[in-house]
Amino acid sequence: MGYVRARRLILLTGLLVLAAVALVTWVRGVDTVEVAATILFLPVFVAFVWKGVAGGLVGAVGAIAAYAALRAPAIDAIGAGEFTGLLLSRASAYLIFGLVGGWSAQVLEGSLEKLELYDEIDDETGLYNARHLLNQLDLETARARRYQTLFSVVELVIPGEALARLRPRERRSVLTGLGRVIADSVRNVDHVVHLRDGGTHHLVAVLPETAGEGAAVFCSRFADRVREHLAERGVVVPAAEATALTVPGDEAALEALRARVRDVDARQHR
């Protein structure tokens, strides 16, 4: 989950909680100004979620000013001495809430951005993602050049229409199950990636130390295993389009694949 999505979730949850607290205080017959004081935590919350510590500080100062304005008539009537403690406690609460909340929001944003930067796992299947594939292709290409070895890449294309008929929950279940099946059926040294390019699903397997003959055998078995798993769940895939390439020998095809994967990764990690 990127910070944009996390921020939306935090905002929704926090606003609901603060609104519920304000409603409870109002139902319990708390002084109207104090109910408003509780509601003033809302803009502070929104400010620090969006702008971190700076936003929290600005929001807190605004809330303090608004609360002081709400108490101004009573202060004029009775005197400031009766409200000094209350004003200080409210000001402290707004400031602590804004500053600590803003700091926490910044830490969360940094952590999620770092996680996304190094994330190499596909959310839909639990297999590897486009970023991992790019790194793995670079690694295998460098290894093949240095040690005069070879490797193969197999790509299986699943038309989007095959899964589009499923409800979202069913589609998620099918893809998750497919990821587990594939992960359990390949060698530990193989790397299988799931890519979504528009509505089309691509399964790409990087096979170290595998020549063209072995890749052809893997390609056939791989396609049959995927079709079998999908058919068991009511997803009919026509003859799935599977291709294999081997390096050295298919460098041009590998570069074309790398370019497509780079585009997918750019869309996933803007």
C-alpha positions in Angstrom: 0.0 0.0 0.0 1.5 3.3 -1.1 1.2 6.4 1.1 -1.5 8.0 -1.0 -3.8 5.0 -0.3 -2.7 4.8 3.3 -3.4 8.5 3.8 -7.0 8.0 2.5 -7.5 5.1 4.8 -6.0 7.1 7.8 -8.2 10.1 7.0 -11.4 8.1 6.7 -10.7 6.2 10.0 -9.5 9.2 11.9 -12.4 11.4 10.8 -14.9 8.7 11.8 -13.3 8.3 15.2 -13.2 12.0 15.9 -16.7 12.5 14.7 -17.9 9.7 16.9 -16.1 11.2 20.0 -17.7 14.6 19.2 -21.2 13.0 18.9 -20.8 11.2 22.2 -19.8 14.4 24.0 -22.8 16.1 22.5 -25.2 13.3 23.5 -23.9 13.4 27.0 -24.8 17.0 27.3 -21.3 18.4 27.5 -21.0 22.2 27.1 -21.4 23.2 23.5 -18.1 25.0 23.4 -16.3 21.8 24.6 -18.1 19.9 21.9 -16.8 22.4 19.4 -13.4 22.1 21.0 -13.5 18.4 20.2 -14.6 19.0 16.6 -11.5 21.4 16.2 -9.3 18.3 16.4 -10.6 17.4 12.9 -8.9 20.2 11.0 -5.7 19.6 13.0 -5.9 15.9 12.0 -6.5 16.7 8.3 -3.6 19.2 8.3 -1.0 16.9 9.7 -2.0 13.9 7.6 -1.6 16.0 4.5 1.4 18.2 5.5 3.2 16.5 8.3 4.6 18.4 11.2 4.3 21.8 9.5 0.6 21.1 8.8 0.0 19.9 12.3 1.6 23.0 13.8 -0.5 25.3 11.5 -3.6 23.4 12.3 -3.0 23.4 16.0 -2.4 27.2 16.0 -5.6 27.7 14.1 -7.5 25.4 16.5 -6.2 27.3 19.5 -7.2 30.6 18.0 -10.7 29.3 17.2 -11.1 27.9 20.7 -10.0 31.2 22.3 -12.6 33.0 20.1 -15.3 30.6 21.3 -14.4 31.3 24.9 -14.0 35.1 24.4 -17.6 36.0 25.5 -17.2 34.0 28.7 -13.8 35.5 29.3 -15.1 39.0 28.8 -18.0 38.3 31.2 -16.1 36.5 34.0 -12.4 37.2 33.4 -9.5 35.3 32.0 -8.4 33.8 35.3 -11.3 31.3 35.4 -10.3 29.9 32.0 -6.5 30.1 32.0 -6.0 26.4 33.0 -8.6 25.3 30.4 -7.1 27.4 27.6 -3.6 26.0 28.4 -4.8 22.4 28.5 -6.6 22.8 25.2 -3.7 24.6 23.6 -1.3 21.8 24.8 -3.7 19.1 23.5 -3.9 20.7 20.0 -0.1 21.3 19.8 0.8 17.8 21.0 -1.8 16.2 18.7 -0.6 18.2 15.7 3.1 17.8 16.2 3.2 14.2 17.3 0.6 13.3 14.7 2.5 15.2 12.0 5.8 13.4 12.9 4.1 10.0 12.9 2.6 10.8 9.4 6.0 11.7 8.1 7.6 8.6 9.5 4.8 6.5 7.9 5.1 8.2 4.6 8.9 7.6 4.5 8.5 4.0 5.5 5.9 3.3 2.9 7.8 5.1 0.2 10.9 3.1 1.1 8.9 -0.1 1.0 7.4 0.7 -2.4 10.9 1.6 -3.7 12.2 -1.9 -2.8 9.0 -3.8 -3.2 9.5 -6.7 -5.6 6.4 -8.8 -4.8 3.2 -8.7 -6.9 0.1 -7.9 -4.8 -2.3 -10.0 -6.8 -0.5 -13.4 -6.9 2.3 -13.2 -4.4 4.8 -13.9 -7.2 7.5 -11.4 -8.2 6.6 -8.1 -10.0 8.0 -6.1 -12.9 10.7 -4.5 -10.9 12.1 -7.8 -9.8 12.0 -9.1 -13.4 14.0 -6.1 -14.6 16.6 -6.7 -11.9 16.7 -10.5 -12.6 17.1 -10.0 -16.3 20.0 -7.6 -15.7 21.6 -10.1 -13.3 21.2 -13.1 -15.6 22.4 -11.2 -18.6 25.5 -10.0 -16.8 26.2 -13.5 -15.5 25.8 -15.0 -19.0 28.3 -12.6 -20.4 30.8 -13.0 -17.6 30.8 -16.8 -17.2 29.7 -17.7 -20.8 26.5 -19.4 -19.4 23.0 -19.2 -20.7 19.4 -18.7 -19.4 15.9 -18.8 -20.8 12.8 -16.7 -20.3 9.3 -18.1 -20.8 6.2 -15.8 -21.1 2.6 -17.0 -20.9 -0.1 -14.5 -21.8 -3.6 -14.9 -20.3 -6.3 -12.7 -22.1 -8.0 -10.3 -19.8 -11.5 -11.5 -20.9 -10.8 -14.9 -19.3 -10.8 -13.3 -15.8 -12.9 -10.2 -16.5 -16.1 -12.3 -16.2 -15.3 -13.1 -12.5 -16.4 -10.9 -9.7 -13.5 -9.0 -8.1 -13.4 -11.2 -5.0 -13.4 -14.4 -7.1 -10.7 -12.9 -9.4 -8.5 -12.1 -6.4 -8.9 -15.7 -5.1 -8.1 -17.2 -8.5 -5.0 -15.1 -8.9 -3.8 -15.8 -5.4 -4.3 -19.5 -5.8 -2.5 -19.4 -9.1 0.5 -17.7 -7.6 0.7 -20.5 -4.9 0.4 -23.2 -7.5 3.1 -21.8 -9.7 5.5 -21.1 -6.8 5.2 -24.7 -5.6 5.8 -26.1 -9.1 9.0 -24.4 -10.1 12.7 -24.8 -9.0 14.0 -22.7 -6.2 16.4 -21.0 -8.7 13.5 -20.0 -11.1 11.9 -16.7 -10.8 8.2 -16.3 -11.9 6.7 -12.9 -12.3 3.1 -11.7 -12.8 2.5 -8.6 -14.8 -0.7 -6.9 -15.6 -0.5 -4.9 -18.8 -3.9 -3.2 -19.1 -6.4 -6.1 -18.8 -3.9 -8.8 -20.0 -2.1 -10.9 -17.5 1.5 -12.0 -18.3 3.4 -14.8 -16.4 7.1 -14.6 -17.1 9.5 -17.2 -15.8 13.3 -16.6 -15.7 15.1 -20.0 -15.9 18.8 -19.8 -15.1 21.1 -22.4 -16.7 18.3 -23.6 -19.0 18.9 -24.1 -22.7 16.3 -23.8 -25.4 15.2 -27.5 -25.3 14.6 -27.3 -21.6 12.7 -24.0 -22.0 10.4 -25.5 -24.6 9.5 -28.4 -22.2 9.0 -26.0 -19.4 6.9 -23.7 -21.6 4.5 -26.5 -22.5 4.1 -27.8 -19.0 3.8 -24.3 -17.6 1.0 -23.4 -19.9 -0.8 -26.7 -19.2 -0.5 -26.2 -15.4 -1.9 -22.7 -15.6 -4.8 -23.7 -17.9 -5.6 -26.6 -15.6 -5.7 -24.5 -12.5 -7.9 -21.9 -14.1 -10.2 -24.5 -15.6 -10.7 -26.0 -12.2 -12.1 -22.7 -11.1 -14.4 -22.2 -14.1 -12.0 -19.9 -16.0 -11.7 -21.1 -19.6 -8.5 -20.0 -21.3 -8.1 -20.8 -25.0 -4.7 -22.1 -26.1 -2.7 -19.8 -23.9 0.0 -17.9 -25.8 3.3 -19.1 -24.5 6.7 -18.2 -25.9 10.3 -18.9 -24.9 13.6 -17.2 -25.6 17.2 -18.2 -24.7 20.2 -16.0 -24.2 22.7 -16.0 -25.9 20.8 -16.0 -29.2 17.6 -14.1 -28.5 19.0 -10.8 -27.3 16.7 -8.7 -29.5 13.6 -10.5 -28.2 15.0 -10.1 -24.7 15.5 -6.3 -25.2 11.9 -6.0 -26.5 10.6 -7.9 -23.4 12.7 -5.7 -21.1 11.2 -2.5 -22.8 7.7 -3.8 -22.2 8.4 -4.7 -18.6 10.0 -1.3 -18.0 6.8 0.4 -19.2 4.7 -1.7 -16.8 7.0 -0.9 -13.9 6.9 2.8 -14.7 3.1 2.7 -14.5 3.1 0.7 -11.3 5.7 2.9 -9.6 5.1 6.4 -10.8 
